[in-house]
Amino acid sequence: MTATFSHKRTDFPDGFLFGAATSATQIEGTAFGGAGASHWDTFALTPGNVVRAETAARACDHYHRWAEDLDLVAAAGFDAYRFSINWARLLPEGMGAPNPAAISFYDRLIDGMLERGMQPFITLYHWDLPSTLAHRGGWANRDITGWFTDYALTVQRRFGDRLASTATLNEPWCVAWLSHFLGLHAPGLRDISAAARAMHFTLTAHAEALAALRAEGAKSLGIVLNFEHIEPASPGDEGAAATEEALFNRWFAEALALGRYPAEALEGLERWLPARWQADLDTIRAPLDWLGVNYYRRALKATAPGSPWPASREVEGPLPKTTMGWEILPDGLADRLTKLAQLFPGLPLYVTENGMSANDHIHDGAVADPERIAYVDAHLAACRAAIAAGVPLKGYFYWSLMDNYEWALGYDKRFGLIHVDSESLKRTPKWSYQAFQHMLLPRTLPSR
Ligand code: IFM
């Protein structure tokens, strides 16, 4: 294993963007700056939901250390920084009057990116739903469409003049299925009817916000979806794998590209979908300016006999794994990018998240993480293969800039290019950070 990547910046097309990604709740510290409560705050305070009941109250204290963190993004040679707004920080009641401290924080943050020559890639919703709206049914209530659109317009009117790009939602599968059917993320429901509604209302909220943002003059609008390379665990498990493929990889992408939901998913969900769902699909299909692709792993699916629909379960596979237990399969990224380029002809794609968690430790002031370097190297090779095959891939963002709050798994799962000490919060760049520096510096500011 080496400490550098085998790729050079010039191996990628002119203007290809390299960036690092984070999200608000995972790094900022929700206790600071007058943020309202989000459903993650209450979820984490409910015993049994989060490992060691860890919360995002302090997180990486990025709220106070943002300038140091942006200096690190710039010093790595990144062209762009993907971050999110905490909805509950900006609008503590979910709607109505913005929090002045939040406006001033995000103003400083965005200006700080521009001063350092980095393009701000904003995500409007990376999971911090204000509790006030959660109490009213959150993503299972059709009204979320209007609440989210009003919030999106507030962001656009305050910050839109300085943004390079806006994503409406991050990973709607997690917002809907992981959180309302599997119960593993806030609000922690295990309810198929709430899950089906959320699978639909994430898309209506995306679509209505997109239209409103366009009417307001916003440019470069997209959405970020997550994908896995799903395969049957054994012969005979093809049906289970096809159902998971439909729920995870096809539901959102096909609704956006084709204005329809896959039959294999409707088989279980149609009876729970809200009234007038078919009529919404025309709006949902409205053109995007780009699509964000989050990809981490392969997942093997098997039939779960005796279990109600979707009657599938995950099986541990034989490939090398990250500390998340995720199987590493870089070819799955090239395959997915190629499929998406066919589904969305001509649409610019970005890898908006890709990365690995590892057991990283500081020795003699350094963090050696050659496995992460190898992981990124192999996924960058997959990006190049996709580009060579004609995929209009425009950028790659590593998840994550720094070790942070990995939701229900707390602080142990370290995805960062920068090690964050759990007590002192001291930042220590890892070898992988230096590998990016080596590949990206000197930075030439890309033309867009
Ligand atoms: O940490 C998360 C992020 O919030 C969304 N995508 C996957 C990452 C790793 O699990």
Residues whose N, C-alpha, C, O or C-beta is under 5 A from the ligand:
A	BS01	IFM	none
